[in-house]
């Protein structure tokens, strides 16, 4: 390694350091994500250039040491000292070997960690990044363009010098400068697109560069693995494992086949680039690329709009033509024409007052004292109770308010996609904010007990009408399909102040009071009619007995009058007849024995004991017939 190559190597990493600082500073001023990614790539290239420059110094020291040893060998007689090939006689060579064996793989691993960490950082940062905060300026574009031109000139010089003089350690820095020039040019283009009203392209280019940084990190990791298993050929030039072939390809696209040929020859150990297939691809690749670009452009001219969708055509960012219906539509390739689809038949929704959580929503038991969603928001609601002002100067009453947690899903349809797309920059966010505003207004005007009980359906209808009116006033072109009120409950509160638990106790006491009142009413409804029925029964029975007594007395009085007439007509007959009737009545249940003859001397024995049951003792036993056997 000649010492004159050290200055271009130092110039490489100094230029990369300046380019990285310049891109980072201007990216902060212009709020350009593309430039910030360019600074990250340039920083990675700076590490590669520094490693290559240090290795270049070691190789230059080794070459100087070899020249000195050769000069000493020619000027002096050969001795055992100079005949020795021990490593102690060549410290520079030993340092270079140790550096390539241990430090280069270690630094390559550090480089991989930087690339992977940068890709992960930008991936998370771009997910949370919003629209550009600052307006584009011609100063930023001019600075990006100047950095791109300076990096291109220095990188082209380093790559050309490495190619002509075969200085392989100049390639990493030169390729990094060429890539930095390309990225600075992309930052200039994205700033210009933002100037013309296309700020979204800056973020899209940043996403592509983030994926490219992740791909380069994977390439670095694979290079470490392949280095451990590559075939060692004596006298074969060792490939720099920290040099990215992908970066070299992007920085110098003209050297596509040269880079591929070097990679294949290095990995397989023989000249793959001399095969007929490789030569064929090298000759016909431009044709294949043109055909592929043509097919890609033609495929971009046909758009399929699904059922239930409508689309808008934009030409250079401005709407043209009528609304496209479902079916096949034709357009010019991007970025000239773009088609934006919108689902007009699909019901879309958003939530007010909560952030959904699938795990919590699957709970079997829903309680006020437990969270139903990932996040729940408390809003003010009015109360019918009023507090009288304590200050004598205050003559008006103060209406108290309460906090209430309500989960409100809102569903809507897009009816006018032109008004929805071009009326506002973020129509869905505007609709959500309008709905939140109407919910806050409405809840501040209704009573907490009403909205938690019988007024829920009416509140849903009123909110739907209010949100629809607000959307119409904002000319959003939407139709509110459904507004639901669910999970209405007091706030859960904190560990020290458990609002929902205290509210449950109050509601429980009120419910218990109502239950006791209803139980008392039920007991009254049961007891009073029974008492009235018993009283009516007693009165009716008394009236019946009284009527019976009167009737019996009247009957006996009438009977006495009739009997008196009969007695007066035939006293003996009447007396005898009454005597016999009385005897018959008195002896109706007694046994009677009638003795007819009076002139016999028979002795008759009477058993005067009463029978227990006549139906069991007076049983007639049929006589046994001679023809039938006894049973």
ChimeraX attribute file (.defattr): number of C-alpha atoms within 10 A of each C-alpha:
attribute: neighborCount
match mode: 1-to-1
recipient: residues
	/A:1	19
	/A:2	13
	/A:3	13
	/A:4	9
	/A:5	20
	/A:6	18
	/A:7	10
	/A:8	19
	/A:9	26
	/A:10	19
	/A:11	18
	/A:12	30
	/A:13	27
	/A:14	16
	/A:15	20
	/A:16	30
	/A:17	18
	/A:18	16
	/A:19	26
	/A:20	25
	/A:21	15
	/A:22	17
	/A:23	28
	/A:24	22
	/A:25	15
	/A:26	19
	/A:27	21
	/A:28	13
	/A:29	14
	/A:30	21
	/A:31	21
	/A:32	28
	/A:33	26
	/A:34	30
	/A:35	32
	/A:36	23
	/A:37	28
	/A:38	29
	/A:39	26
	/A:40	24
	/A:41	26
	/A:42	30
	/A:43	23
	/A:44	20
	/A:45	30
	/A:46	25
	/A:47	23
	/A:48	25
	/A:49	31
	/A:50	19
	/A:51	22
	/A:52	26
	/A:53	25
	/A:54	18
	/A:55	19
	/A:56	24
	/A:57	20
	/A:58	20
	/A:59	20
	/A:60	21
	/A:61	20
	/A:62	20
	/A:63	17
	/A:64	16
	/A:65	17
	/A:66	15
	/A:67	12
	/A:68	12
	/A:69	14
	/A:70	12
	/A:71	11
	/A:72	13
	/A:73	14
	/A:74	10
	/A:75	8
	/A:76	9
	/A:77	9
	/A:78	11
	/A:79	9
	/A:80	8
	/A:81	9
	/A:82	15
	/A:83	10
	/A:84	10
	/A:85	10
	/A:86	11
	/A:87	11
	/A:88	10
	/A:89	15
	/A:90	14
	/A:91	14
	/A:92	21
	/A:93	20
	/A:94	16
	/A:95	17
	/A:96	20
	/A:97	14
	/A:98	12
	/A:99	16
	/A:100	16
	/A:101	11
	/A:102	10
	/A:103	14
	/A:104	19
	/A:105	19
	/A:106	14
	/A:107	15
	/A:108	22
	/A:109	17
	/A:110	13
	/A:111	20
	/A:112	23
	/A:113	15
	/A:114	18
	/A:115	24
	/A:116	20
	/A:117	15
	/A:118	19
	/A:119	24
	/A:120	15
	/A:121	12
	/A:122	22
	/A:123	16
	/A:124	10
	/A:125	12
	/A:126	15
	/A:127	10
	/A:128	8
	/A:129	12
	/A:130	10
	/A:131	10
	/A:132	16
	/A:133	10
	/A:134	11
	/A:135	12
	/A:136	22
	/A:137	14
	/A:138	12
	/A:139	11
	/A:140	20
	/A:141	22
	/A:142	12
	/A:143	16
	/A:144	26
	/A:145	19
	/A:146	16
	/A:147	23
	/A:148	25
	/A:149	17
	/A:150	17
	/A:151	26
	/A:152	23
	/A:153	14
	/A:154	21
	/A:155	30
	/A:156	18
	/A:157	16
	/A:158	25
	/A:159	24
	/A:160	16
	/A:161	18
	/A:162	19
	/A:163	13
	/A:164	8
	/A:165	9
	/A:166	13
	/A:167	18
	/A:168	18
	/A:169	24
	/A:170	26
	/A:171	27
	/A:172	32
	/A:173	35
	/A:174	34
	/A:175	29
	/A:176	32
	/A:177	35
	/A:178	30
	/A:179	26
	/A:180	33
	/A:181	28
	/A:182	21
	/A:183	27
	/A:184	31
	/A:185	23
	/A:186	21
	/A:187	30
	/A:188	25
	/A:189	18
	/A:190	27
	/A:191	28
	/A:192	19
	/A:193	16
	/A:194	19
	/A:195	15
	/A:196	12
	/A:197	13
	/A:198	14
	/A:199	19
	/A:200	14
	/A:201	16
	/A:202	24
	/A:203	20
	/A:204	15
	/A:205	19
	/A:206	24
	/A:207	20
	/A:208	13
	/A:209	21
	/A:210	26
	/A:211	16
	/A:212	16
	/A:213	25
	/A:214	20
	/A:215	16
	/A:216	21
	/A:217	23
	/A:218	15
	/A:219	19
	/A:220	25
	/A:221	20
	/A:222	13
	/A:223	21
	/A:224	19
	/A:225	12
	/A:226	13
	/A:227	17
	/A:228	10
	/A:229	9
	/A:230	13
	/A:231	12
	/A:232	14
	/A:233	11
	/A:234	6
	/A:235	6
	/A:236	9
	/A:237	10
	/A:238	12
	/A:239	15
	/A:240	20
	/A:241	20
	/A:242	25
	/A:243	24
	/A:244	20
	/A:245	22
	/A:246	19
	/A:247	22
	/A:248	23
	/A:249	19
	/A:250	17
	/A:251	24
	/A:252	20
	/A:253	13
	/A:254	10
	/A:255	13
	/A:256	15
	/A:257	17
	/A:258	14
	/A:259	17
	/A:260	17
	/A:261	17
	/A:262	15
	/A:263	16
	/A:264	15
	/A:265	15
	/A:266	20
	/A:267	18
	/A:268	11
	/A:269	14
	/A:270	11
	/A:271	13
	/A:272	19
	/A:273	18
	/A:274	11
	/A:275	9
	/A:276	10
	/A:277	11
	/A:278	14
	/A:279	14
	/A:280	10
	/A:281	13
	/A:282	14
	/A:283	11
	/A:284	10
	/A:285	13
	/A:286	11
	/A:287	11
	/A:288	12
	/A:289	11
	/A:290	11
	/A:291	12
	/A:292	12
	/A:293	12
	/A:294	12
	/A:295	12
	/A:296	12
	/A:297	14
	/A:298	13
	/A:299	12
	/A:300	16
	/A:301	16
	/A:302	14
	/A:303	15
	/A:304	13
	/A:305	20
	/A:306	15
	/A:307	12
	/A:308	12
	/A:309	16
	/A:310	21
	/A:311	24
	/A:312	19
	/A:313	21
	/A:314	17
	/A:315	16
	/A:316	15
	/A:317	14
	/A:318	10
	/A:319	16
	/A:320	12
	/A:321	9
	/A:322	10
	/A:323	14
	/A:324	17
	/A:325	16
	/A:326	15
	/A:327	12
	/A:328	11
	/A:329	15
	/A:330	14
	/A:331	17
	/A:332	15
	/A:333	15
	/A:334	13
	/A:335	10
	/A:336	11
	/A:337	19
	/A:338	22
	/A:339	20
	/A:340	13
	/A:341	17
	/A:342	18
	/A:343	18
	/A:344	19
	/A:345	13
	/A:346	12
	/A:347	14
	/A:348	15
	/A:349	16
	/A:350	16
	/A:351	17
	/A:352	19
	/A:353	18
	/A:354	19
	/A:355	14
	/A:356	15
	/A:357	12
	/A:358	10
	/A:359	10
	/A:360	14
	/A:361	14
	/A:362	10
	/A:363	9
	/A:364	7
	/A:365	8
	/A:366	13
	/A:367	14
	/A:368	18
	/A:369	18
	/A:370	13
	/A:371	14
	/A:372	23
	/A:373	16
	/A:374	13
	/A:375	11
	/A:376	18
	/A:377	14
	/A:378	16
	/A:379	17
	/A:380	17
	/A:381	22
	/A:382	21
	/A:383	18
	/A:384	12
	/A:385	11
	/A:386	11
	/A:387	10
	/A:388	12
	/A:389	12
	/A:390	9
	/A:391	7
	/A:392	6
	/A:393	7
	/A:394	10
	/A:395	10
	/A:396	9
	/A:397	11
	/A:398	12
	/A:399	12
	/A:400	12
	/A:401	18
	/A:402	15
	/A:403	18
	/A:404	21
	/A:405	21
	/A:406	24
	/A:407	21
	/A:408	23
	/A:409	16
	/A:410	21
	/A:411	17
	/A:412	19
	/A:413	18
	/A:414	21
	/A:415	15
	/A:416	16
	/A:417	21
	/A:418	16
	/A:419	16
	/A:420	19
	/A:421	18
	/A:422	13
	/A:423	14
	/A:424	14
	/A:425	10
	/A:426	11
	/A:427	20
	/A:428	16
	/A:429	12
	/A:430	15
	/A:431	20
	/A:432	18
	/A:433	13
	/A:434	19
	/A:435	25
	/A:436	17
	/A:437	14
	/A:438	21
	/A:439	23
	/A:440	14
	/A:441	15
	/A:442	17
	/A:443	20
	/A:444	17
	/A:445	13
	/A:446	16
	/A:447	17
	/A:448	23
	/A:449	14
	/A:450	15
	/A:451	20
	/A:452	18
	/A:453	10
	/A:454	10
	/A:455	14
	/A:456	17
	/A:457	14
	/A:458	12
	/A:459	21
	/A:460	19
	/A:461	14
	/A:462	16
	/A:463	24
	/A:464	22
	/A:465	15
	/A:466	20
	/A:467	23
	/A:468	22
	/A:469	16
	/A:470	16
	/A:471	21
	/A:472	13
	/A:473	10
	/A:474	16
	/A:475	15
	/A:476	25
	/A:477	19
	/A:478	20
	/A:479	19
	/A:480	20
	/A:481	14
	/A:482	17
	/A:483	24
	/A:484	19
	/A:485	19
	/A:486	14
	/A:487	15
	/A:488	17
	/A:489	20
	/A:490	22
	/A:491	24
	/A:492	22
	/A:493	13
	/A:494	9
	/A:495	7
	/A:496	6
	/A:497	10
	/A:498	13
	/A:499	18
	/A:500	20
	/A:501	18
	/A:502	15
	/A:503	17
	/A:504	16
	/A:505	12
	/A:506	12
	/A:507	12
	/A:508	12
	/A:509	12
	/A:510	12
	/A:511	12
	/A:512	12
	/A:513	12
	/A:514	12
	/A:515	12
	/A:516	12
	/A:517	12
	/A:518	12
	/A:519	12
	/A:520	12
	/A:521	12
	/A:522	11
	/A:523	11
	/A:524	12
	/A:525	11
	/A:526	11
	/A:527	12
	/A:528	11
	/A:529	11
	/A:530	12
	/A:531	11
	/A:532	11
	/A:533	12
	/A:534	12
	/A:535	12
	/A:536	12
	/A:537	12
	/A:538	12
	/A:539	12
	/A:540	12
	/A:541	12
	/A:542	12
	/A:543	12
	/A:544	12
	/A:545	12
	/A:546	12
	/A:547	12
	/A:548	12
	/A:549	12
	/A:550	12
	/A:551	12
	/A:552	12
	/A:553	12
	/A:554	12
	/A:555	12
	/A:556	12
	/A:557	12
	/A:558	12
	/A:559	12
	/A:560	12
	/A:561	12
	/A:562	11
	/A:563	13
	/A:564	13
	/A:565	12
	/A:566	14
	/A:567	14
	/A:568	10
	/A:569	11
	/A:570	10
	/A:571	13
	/A:572	11
	/A:573	12
	/A:574	15
	/A:575	13
	/A:576	11
	/A:577	12
	/A:578	12
	/A:579	12
	/A:580	11
	/A:581	12
	/A:582	12
	/A:583	11
	/A:584	12
	/A:585	10
	/A:586	10
	/A:587	11
	/A:588	10
	/A:589	8
	/A:590	9
	/A:591	9
	/A:592	8
	/A:593	7
	/A:594	6
	/A:595	6
	/A:596	6
	/A:597	7
	/A:598	7
	/A:599	6
	/A:600	6
	/A:601	7
	/A:602	7
	/A:603	6
	/A:604	6
	/A:605	6
	/A:606	7
	/A:607	6
	/A:608	7
	/A:609	6
	/A:610	9
	/A:611	10
	/A:612	8
	/A:613	8
	/A:614	9
	/A:615	8
	/A:616	8
	/A:617	9
	/A:618	9
	/A:619	8
	/A:620	6
	/A:621	6
	/A:622	6
	/A:623	6
	/A:624	10
	/A:625	8
	/A:626	7
	/A:627	6
	/A:628	7
	/A:629	7
	/A:630	7
	/A:631	4
